[in-house]
Amino acid sequence: MAKTLVALLSGLIFGFGLIASGMSNPGKVKGFLDLAGQWDPSLALVMAGACGVALVPFAWARQRTTSWLGAAMPDNSLQSIDRRLLIGSALFGVGWGLSGFCPGPAVVGLGAGYQPGIVFVIAMLLGMVTFEWRLRRGVAGARGDE
């Protein structure tokens, strides 16, 4: 029960933070990504602030083997940049640039009943299901092999 409440509270804080910062507004995101036009730097300030706030908790978490709720901390020792990472990053960036959404703000849009957010979440879920299906079938590239 405690894990569910912490997850709910964390999600609500994250969602309200996205709304308050404007990161759930696709127009604002597209303005941030429009370096050749009328660039809106406000999201850069939001991201810099978020990174600054996160430095201490991330440093603290690296020293722990379990979370506050007793779950094992993930192994974040992977240091390699591979084909899957590059392709996934490129797809994420293209999707973010075209739609103005990344997964967190899209879920906020879904919860608000915003049609582009609904479409994005459906497309994101279809992509995730397709990847898992390819992974289970052993399709080359899904596991990181060539």
C-alpha positions as a printed NumPy array, in Angstrom:
array([[  0.   ,   0.   ,   0.   ],
       [  2.842,   2.401,   0.847],
       [  4.456,   1.813,  -2.56 ],
       [  1.192,   2.632,  -4.329],
       [  0.73 ,   5.833,  -2.33 ],
       [  4.318,   6.933,  -2.958],
       [  3.898,   6.192,  -6.686],
       [  0.619,   8.157,  -6.785],
       [  2.09 ,  11.109,  -4.896],
       [  5.233,  11.096,  -7.054],
       [  3.165,  11.013, -10.236],
       [  0.952,  13.864,  -9.067],
       [  3.934,  16.023,  -8.107],
       [  5.609,  15.263, -11.444],
       [  2.416,  16.034, -13.399],
       [  1.79 ,  19.297, -11.576],
       [  5.432,  20.241, -12.111],
       [  5.06 ,  19.626, -15.844],
       [  1.93 ,  21.782, -15.957],
       [  3.407,  24.593, -13.831],
       [  6.618,  24.71 , -15.904],
       [  4.808,  24.684, -19.245],
       [  6.464,  21.439, -20.328],
       [  3.058,  19.865, -20.96 ],
       [  2.275,  22.563, -23.549],
       [  3.341,  21.258, -27.002],
       [  3.477,  24.823, -28.378],
       [  5.967,  25.85 , -25.707],
       [  8.078,  22.757, -26.352],
       [  8.087,  23.403, -30.099],
       [  9.096,  27.016, -29.392],
       [ 12.016,  25.709, -27.355],
       [ 13.066,  23.38 , -30.173],
       [ 12.779,  26.116, -32.84 ],
       [ 16.381,  27.301, -32.756],
       [ 16.168,  28.95 , -36.192],
       [ 12.927,  30.832, -35.494],
       [ 11.517,  32.46 , -32.393],
       [ 13.356,  30.387, -29.818],
       [ 11.771,  30.228, -26.354],
       [ 14.57 ,  29.555, -23.818],
       [ 12.262,  29.174, -20.805],
       [ 12.288,  25.367, -20.898],
       [ 16.096,  25.395, -20.814],
       [ 15.813,  27.198, -17.471],
       [ 13.278,  24.621, -16.262],
       [ 15.589,  21.779, -17.283],
       [ 18.629,  23.419, -15.687],
       [ 16.678,  23.921, -12.465],
       [ 15.489,  20.315, -12.505],
       [ 19.053,  19.059, -13.032],
       [ 20.271,  21.214, -10.157],
       [ 17.564,  19.932,  -7.82 ],
       [ 18.219,  16.307,  -8.872],
       [ 22.006,  16.36 ,  -8.307],
       [ 21.887,  15.68 ,  -4.589],
       [ 19.23 ,  12.913,  -4.635],
       [ 20.992,  11.142,  -7.523],
       [ 24.336,  11.294,  -5.716],
       [ 22.66 ,   9.946,  -2.59 ],
       [ 20.903,   7.16 ,  -4.556],
       [ 24.208,   6.012,  -6.098],
       [ 25.441,   5.217,  -2.602],
       [ 22.466,   2.996,  -1.752],
       [ 21.64 ,  -0.606,  -2.594],
       [ 17.913,  -0.328,  -1.755],
       [ 15.327,   2.415,  -2.074],
       [ 13.459,   3.949,   0.86 ],
       [ 10.683,   1.434,   0.223],
       [ 13.073,  -1.527,   0.143],
       [ 13.268,  -2.12 ,  -3.63 ],
       [ 16.646,  -2.98 ,  -5.134],
       [ 18.395,  -0.056,  -6.794],
       [ 18.992,  -0.619, -10.521],
       [ 22.475,  -1.245, -11.88 ],
       [ 23.351,   1.927, -13.773],
       [ 26.89 ,   0.918, -14.6  ],
       [ 26.302,   0.582, -18.346],
       [ 28.608,   3.058, -20.029],
       [ 28.405,   1.991, -23.68 ],
       [ 26.676,   3.789, -26.497],
       [ 25.269,   1.216, -28.883],
       [ 23.062,   1.115, -31.963],
       [ 19.85 ,   0.645, -29.938],
       [ 20.602,   3.698, -27.803],
       [ 21.335,   5.872, -30.836],
       [ 18.238,   4.731, -32.751],
       [ 16.01 ,   5.067, -29.679],
       [ 17.367,   8.538, -28.94 ],
       [ 16.822,   9.633, -32.535],
       [ 13.242,   8.309, -32.543],
       [ 12.555,  10.03 , -29.224],
       [ 13.935,  13.337, -30.533],
       [ 12.01 ,  13.172, -33.806],
       [  8.794,  12.301, -31.981],
       [  9.333,  15.099, -29.464],
       [ 10.064,  17.618, -32.204],
       [  7.091,  16.646, -34.368],
       [  4.51 ,  16.359, -31.6  ],
       [  5.835,  18.622, -28.854],
       [  5.287,  15.732, -26.415],
       [  7.541,  13.367, -24.562],
       [  6.006,  10.552, -22.471],
       [  5.414,  12.446, -19.2  ],
       [  3.642,  15.467, -20.693],
       [  1.728,  13.171, -23.067],
       [  0.247,  11.36 , -20.067],
       [ -0.709,  14.756, -18.614],
       [ -2.391,  15.54 , -21.965],
       [ -4.129,  12.165, -21.885],
       [ -5.449,  12.856, -18.393],
       [ -6.702,  16.26 , -19.551],
       [ -8.476,  14.683, -22.532],
       [ -6.297,  16.647, -24.98 ],
       [ -6.663,  14.871, -28.35 ],
       [ -3.017,  15.211, -29.494],
       [ -1.931,  13.784, -26.132],
       [ -4.303,  10.848, -26.561],
       [ -2.973,  10.168, -30.076],
       [  0.636,  10.394, -28.84 ],
       [  0.039,   7.974, -25.956],
       [ -1.675,   5.471, -28.289],
       [  1.239,   5.696, -30.749],
       [  3.758,   5.376, -27.891],
       [  2.01 ,   2.283, -26.523],
       [  1.855,   0.729, -30.006],
       [  5.586,   1.337, -30.385],
       [  6.299,  -0.266, -27.015],
       [  4.129,  -3.298, -27.817],
       [  5.778,  -3.657, -31.237],
       [  9.246,  -3.538, -29.658],
       [  8.324,  -6.171, -27.058],
       [  6.809,  -8.376, -29.762],
       [  9.986,  -8.097, -31.853],
       [ 12.133,  -8.776, -28.799],
       [ 10.193, -11.943, -27.926],
       [ 10.331, -13.195, -31.514],
       [ 14.093, -12.683, -31.537],
       [ 14.022, -10.194, -34.402],
       [ 17.51 ,  -8.869, -35.186],
       [ 18.069,  -5.393, -33.844],
       [ 15.507,  -5.659, -31.047],
       [ 18.093,  -7.259, -28.74 ],
       [ 20.869,  -4.937, -29.836],
       [ 22.444,  -7.397, -32.25 ],
       [ 22.978,  -6.63 , -35.908]])
